Amino acid sequence: RDPRRWAATGMPGIARNADLLDSFALRGVLSDAVRVVSCASPHHTQAIVNATQPDVLLILLGDARRYLRAPDRHGLLAMEGERVLLGTGRPGVMLHPTMIYGLPYNDPLQNILRWMRRLPVLPLPEGGAVKVQPIALYDVVRALLSGLNRNWSQPMAFPIAGARALPMRDLVQALAEAAKIKPRPILPLPRQLLPMLTPFSMLPFLPEFSGDDLRNLGEDRSVETMTMLTKLGLRPLSLQDGLAAMLEGYRAS
């Protein structure tokens, strides 16, 4: 997004800038592209398809919320992006990641740590029984690189996720142990009450969250990973290794 940050990495290649909402500029920037990796919102899929040649390999990021029984806005956008890609018949893949952790900002697990440090109890839907399957940012990058080096005879879309699904309460316990902080008692919240908590997101001492975040916390987030293994050859980090790397990264920053 920032040519100066690109130049600072020392990686080869020349940065090009284009607005994804400017079809003319985007077509000019991607006119000679051979392979395109997009980490932009999947609702830009049509714009990328329109701006590239039919034989260009497309590796796109979606969102595993498209597999929810009642997808939120992010899930619906991912479903639309997937529909566009599959409808082209072009070589490529849309990878739908579950909750990504290890992000440099607005990291979901770092937000949970903030909750644990600021509140005497940790409110969790259904007492933390809902299953989640977070994936480390490191593994998302590996998945994208693997997708670039695979031959895709036709478009595909499938989830990418952590090594195993586990109840949210177990994830919170593992996070507390990794961060060496005392686990907080869990306050069970009925699923029906979650949307009513949205106004509390305005309180300055709480991490930011949205109504969509709350509504979807009550739904199982586990996905199948066999396709990820067979198509990408990706064996994700264990949760313990991923959390250790994430916290080390936070300390280093």
N, C-alpha and C positions, 0 to 999 in steps of 0.2 A: 504493500500500500504506500510505502514511503521510499522513494529512490535513494535517499541518504542512508536509510537503514540497510537497504540491499547492498549499496556500495561498501558499507562498513563490514559486511561479512567476508569480503574478499572473494566471493564465489564468482565463477566466470559468467559471462553473459551481460547483456545490457538491459537495464530495467526500462519497461515501457509502461506508460500510464494511460488508462482509459476508464471512462465512466461506464459501468455496466448498464446504465439506463440510456446511454448514448449509442444507438445501434451503428451509426456511421463510424464513430471513433473506434468502437470495439471491433468492427470488421477490419478497419485499417490495421489495428494492432495485431490481430490474429490471422491476417491474410496468408502468412507464410508458415503458420504453426503446423507442426507434425503431430505433436502430442500436447494435450491440454489437461492440467490438473486444476480443478476448481474447489476451493474451500469456502466459496461464497455460499450464501443461502441457496438452497435448491430451486427456489422460485425463479432464479436467473438462468435456469437450464435452457429455456427456449431461446433466450438472447445469445447464449454461447453456441447453441446449435446453429442459429441463423448466421452467426459471424464466422463459422469455420467451414472448411471443405468437407464433403461427405466421407472422405476416407480418414479424417483426423481421429486419432484415438482420444476418447474422452474418459477421464477418471474424475468422478464427481462425489462430493460428500452430501449425504442426505441427513436423515435423522430417524433413529429407531422408534421415535414416538409415532411414526406412521403405522406401527404394529399394535398400538393401543386399541382397545375396543371402541373407545370414543376419542379419536385423535384430537389434540388441541390444534391451535393455529400452526405451530411448527410442524406437527405431524401431517396436517393437510397440505402444507406447502411441499413437504417431502414427497407425499403421494403424487402431487401434481408434477413435480420435477421428474419423478420416476416414470410417470405415464408418458411424459414428453420423450425421455431418452429411449424407452422401450419402443415407442411408436416410430422412431427414426429408422430402426433396423441397423444402426451404425455400430461399429466396434466400440466397446467401452463398458463401463460398470459404474453404478451408483452404490456407494458403500454407506450403509445406515448405521452410524455409531450409537451406542448406548451412552449413558452419562459419561462424559470425558472428564478425567481428573488429571492434575498436573499442569493445568493452564496457568499462564503468567498473570492472568487477572480474572476476576469473577469465577474462581474455581469453586465448584459445588462442595467439594469436601473441605476446602478451607472455610467455606461459609458455615458448614456444620461445626467445625472446630471453634469458630467464633461464637456460635450458639452455646457450645459446651462451656466456653470460658466466661460467658456473660450471664448465663441463666443457671439457677439452682437445679432445675429439672429440664429434661429434653423432651419436648412434645413430639410424638411420632404417631402417624396414622396407624390405627389398629395395633398399637403397642409395638410397632416395628416389625410386624409379621410379614409385611409386603416384601416380595423378593426384588432385588436389584442386581445388576450385573455390570458394574462400572468398568470402563476401559481406560488404560493409561494413555496419555497423549503420545508417549513414545511408541505405543503399539498402533495408534492411528497413523502416525507417520510411516511406520513400517508397512502398514496395509496399503497406503497410497503408493509407496515405492514398489511394492510387489505388484500392484495393479499395473504400474507402468511397464513392468518387465514381463507381463504375461500376454499371450496371444488371445484376443477376444474375437471370436468369429461372429458374435452377435451380442447385442446389448444384454446386460444382466443387472440385477439389483438384489442385494442381500445384506443382512446385518453383520456388523463386526462388534465384538463385545469382549469382556474380560473372561478369564479362564473358567470361572464358575459363578452361578447365581447363588445369592445368599440373602437371608432376611436382613432388612435394614438395621435391626438391632444388633446383628452380628457384625455388620459393616461399621457401625458406630463404635462397638467394642474394640474392633481391630484398629480403628483410627485412633481411639484414645490410647491404646497400648503403644502404637507406633509413635505418637506424639508425646508419650510419657506424661499424660495428664490423667486425673482421676475421672473415671466414667461417671456421667450424671444419671440419676434415676430417670427412668422413662415414664412420661405421662401419656397414657394411651388417649388418642383422639378418635372419636367416631368419624368415619369417612364423610358423613353428611355435614359435619360442622366445618370442614376445611375451608370452603369458599368464604365463610363468615369471618375468617381471620385476616383477610386481605388488608383491611384498614390498618392493622398493626404494622404493616411494612413501612409505614411512615415514621415509626419511632426511631430516633437517631442511634439508639444503642443496639439495634437489631440489624442483621444482614438484610440486604434487599431480597424481596421475593414477590412474585406476582400471583394473581388468581389462578393462572394456568399451572404454575408451579404447585400450588396447593391442591388443586383439583386432581392432578395426576399422581400425587404422592400416594394415593390410595390404590393404585392399580399395579399389578404385577408387571415388572420390567424385564423379566428374563426372556431371552431369545435363543434360537438354535445357533450353534457355532460350527456345525459340520461343514457347511458350505464355505465358510471362511477358511477352514483348515484345508479343504480339498482344492479350492480355487486359488487361494493365495499362499498356501503353505505356512500360514501364520499360527504360531503357538504363542499366545499372549503371556505376559508376565504374570506370576502369581500375585495375589493381592498384597501379600506381605512385601514382596520385592518392589511392587509398584508404589506402595505407600512410603517405603523407605526412600526411594528415589525422589518422590514428590516432596517429602519433608526436607530432604537434603538440599533440593533445589530452592525451597523457600528460604532455608538458612543462608544459602550462598547469595541469594538476592537481597 
